[in-house]
């Protein structure tokens, strides 16, 4: 049984049970019942629905913001690891050092100029980027240290390349949207219900009430747009940026 079918059955069952109880209670009410003596539950229900929806919106914003932060952190870790490889290669011979740094620059330039737009459009990293990072790995791992100083630097360099590869894999996993479809269904449905309750309160056409209704609708639309914008960590206006590569590896991204 699919999740959507289970959700539909649960929602329909809950609605049917509540409506059945209301109808049964209404039939049991005597003719002498005075509804003016009972509290008006409409405003209470409206308030509770608004509070619940506000909590859901807050949790959604926190979730997508955390996803965006994790994506940006993976970029920073990748850039930092490559920066360490470039810096620690100073102890290697000039030709080996130059080859390592040239391959790092080629990889970073590819990430900034080609892979980043590709992630934005296709939500995935490029195979060429993986090949360029493998070239850096081969430069480091296949070199045989000739001196004690080179031998001491060898393992840390290998570890930093592994850290860069791990950060790249994390970046690749963060290219997808973080909000499931069923959550978007709840957010949009909740927005329609919350805004629809304005009409249940019999809003009048006074300037003040119309202004408040308009501002309320605009606020919900803005929050939904904010969630959508943050939902793709590498795809929209508030997405993660490749700035750590530019900041930590001067001479790249020109």
C-alpha positions in Angstrom: 0.0 0.0 0.0 1.5 3.4 -1.0 2.1 6.2 1.4 -0.3 8.5 -0.5 -3.1 5.9 -0.2 -2.5 5.5 3.6 -2.5 9.2 4.0 -5.8 9.6 2.1 -7.5 6.9 4.1 -6.2 8.3 7.4 -7.4 11.9 6.5 -10.8 10.6 5.2 -11.3 8.4 8.3 -10.5 11.3 10.7 -12.8 13.6 8.9 -15.6 11.1 8.7 -15.4 10.3 12.5 -15.5 13.9 13.5 -18.4 14.7 11.2 -20.3 11.6 12.4 -19.9 12.6 16.1 -21.0 16.2 15.3 -24.1 15.0 13.5 -25.0 12.5 16.3 -24.6 15.2 19.0 -26.7 17.6 17.0 -29.6 15.2 16.8 -29.5 14.6 20.5 -29.8 18.4 21.3 -33.2 19.3 22.8 -35.5 22.0 21.5 -34.8 24.1 24.6 -31.0 24.3 23.9 -29.6 27.8 23.8 -26.5 28.0 21.6 -25.7 31.5 22.8 -24.8 30.0 26.2 -22.1 27.8 24.7 -18.7 29.1 23.8 -18.0 29.9 20.2 -15.5 27.3 19.1 -14.9 28.8 15.6 -12.4 31.3 16.7 -10.7 28.7 18.9 -10.4 26.3 16.0 -9.1 29.0 13.7 -6.5 30.0 16.2 -5.3 26.4 16.8 -5.1 25.7 13.0 -3.0 28.9 12.6 -0.7 27.9 15.5 -0.2 24.4 14.2 0.5 25.6 10.7 2.9 28.2 12.0 4.8 25.4 13.8 4.9 23.4 10.6 6.2 26.3 8.7 8.9 27.0 11.3 10.0 23.3 11.2 10.1 23.4 7.4 12.2 26.6 7.3 14.6 25.2 9.9 15.0 21.9 7.9 15.8 23.6 4.6 18.1 26.1 6.3 20.0 23.2 8.0 20.2 21.5 4.6 21.6 24.6 3.0 24.1 25.0 5.8 25.2 21.4 5.5 25.7 21.9 1.7 27.8 25.0 2.3 29.9 23.2 5.0 30.7 20.4 2.6 32.0 22.9 0.1 34.1 24.6 2.7 35.6 21.2 3.9 36.4 20.3 0.3 38.1 23.6 -0.4 40.0 23.4 2.9 41.3 19.9 2.2 42.5 20.9 -1.2 44.1 24.0 0.3 46.0 21.8 2.7 47.2 19.5 -0.1 48.5 22.5 -2.0 50.2 24.0 1.0 51.7 20.8 2.3 53.1 19.8 -1.1 55.7 22.5 -0.5 58.1 19.9 0.9 58.0 17.9 -2.4 60.4 18.6 -5.3 59.5 21.5 -7.6 58.2 19.4 -10.5 56.0 17.2 -8.2 54.7 20.2 -6.3 53.9 22.1 -9.5 52.0 19.1 -11.0 49.9 18.6 -7.8 49.0 22.3 -7.7 48.3 22.5 -11.4 45.9 19.5 -11.1 44.2 21.1 -8.0 43.8 24.3 -10.0 42.3 22.4 -12.9 39.9 20.6 -10.6 38.8 23.8 -8.8 38.3 25.7 -12.0 36.2 22.9 -13.4 34.1 22.9 -10.2 33.5 26.6 -10.3 33.0 27.1 -14.1 31.4 23.9 -15.2 30.3 21.7 -12.4 28.5 24.3 -10.4 26.1 25.3 -13.3 25.6 21.7 -14.0 24.6 21.0 -10.4 22.2 23.9 -10.6 20.5 22.5 -13.7 20.7 18.8 -13.2 21.1 18.2 -9.5 24.2 16.1 -9.9 28.0 16.5 -10.1 30.0 15.8 -13.3 32.1 12.7 -14.1 34.9 15.0 -15.3 35.1 16.5 -11.8 35.7 13.0 -10.3 38.3 12.3 -12.9 40.2 15.5 -12.1 40.1 14.8 -8.4 41.4 11.2 -9.1 44.3 12.8 -10.9 45.2 14.8 -7.8 44.9 11.6 -5.8 47.3 9.8 -8.1 49.8 12.7 -8.0 49.9 12.3 -4.2 49.7 8.6 -3.6 52.0 7.4 -6.5 54.9 9.6 -5.4 57.6 7.8 -3.4 59.1 10.1 -0.7 62.8 10.6 -1.0 63.6 12.2 2.3 62.3 12.0 5.9 60.5 15.3 5.6 58.7 14.1 2.5 57.9 10.9 4.3 56.4 12.8 7.2 54.2 14.8 4.8 53.1 11.9 2.7 50.3 10.4 4.9 48.8 13.8 5.9 48.6 14.6 2.2 46.8 11.3 1.4 44.4 11.9 4.3 43.6 15.4 3.0 42.9 14.1 -0.5 40.6 11.5 1.1 38.9 14.3 3.0 38.4 16.3 -0.2 36.9 13.2 -1.9 34.5 12.6 1.1 33.4 16.3 1.0 32.8 16.0 -2.7 30.6 13.0 -2.2 28.7 14.9 0.5 28.2 17.8 -1.9 26.9 15.4 -4.5 24.4 14.0 -2.1 23.2 17.5 -1.1 22.3 18.5 -4.7 18.8 17.0 -4.4 15.9 18.9 -2.8 15.6 18.3 0.9 11.8 18.6 1.2 9.8 15.4 0.3 6.7 15.8 -2.0 4.4 14.8 0.8 5.7 17.7 3.0 5.0 20.2 0.1 1.5 18.7 -0.1 1.0 19.4 3.6 2.4 22.9 3.4 0.3 24.0 0.4 -2.8 22.4 1.7 -2.3 24.0 5.1 -1.8 27.4 3.5 -5.1 27.0 1.6 -6.9 26.0 4.7 -5.4 28.7 6.9 -6.2 31.4 4.3 -9.6 30.0 3.7 -10.5 30.4 7.4 -10.4 34.2 6.8 -13.7 33.7 4.9 -15.1 31.5 7.7 -14.7 34.4 10.1 -17.0 36.5 7.8 -14.5 39.2 7.1 -16.0 42.5 6.1 -14.8 44.9 3.4 -13.4 47.5 5.8 -10.0 48.8 4.8 -8.4 47.6 8.0 -9.6 44.0 7.6 -8.8 43.8 3.9 -5.3 45.1 4.7 -4.8 42.5 7.4 -6.1 39.7 5.2 -3.8 40.8 2.3 -0.7 41.0 4.6 -1.5 37.6 6.1 -1.7 36.0 2.6 1.4 37.8 1.5 3.3 36.6 4.6 2.3 32.9 4.0 3.3 33.2 0.3 6.6 34.7 1.2 7.4 31.9 3.7 6.5 29.2 1.2 8.7 30.9 -1.4 11.5 31.1 1.2 11.2 27.3 1.8 11.2 26.6 -1.9 14.3 28.8 -2.4 16.2 27.1 0.3 15.0 23.6 -0.6 17.6 23.3 -3.4 21.0 23.8 -1.7 22.7 24.5 -5.0 19.9 25.6 -7.2 18.3 28.9 -6.2 19.1 32.4 -5.1 19.9 31.6 -1.5 21.9 28.5 -2.4 25.4 27.5 -1.3 28.2 29.2 -3.2 31.7 28.2 -4.4 33.3 31.1 -2.5 35.4 28.8 -0.3 37.2 27.6 -3.4 38.0 31.2 -4.4 39.0 32.3 -0.9 41.2 29.3 0.0 42.7 28.7 -3.4 43.8 32.0 -4.9 44.3 32.0 -8.7 41.3 29.8 -9.4 38.0 30.7 -10.7 39.4 33.6 -12.8 
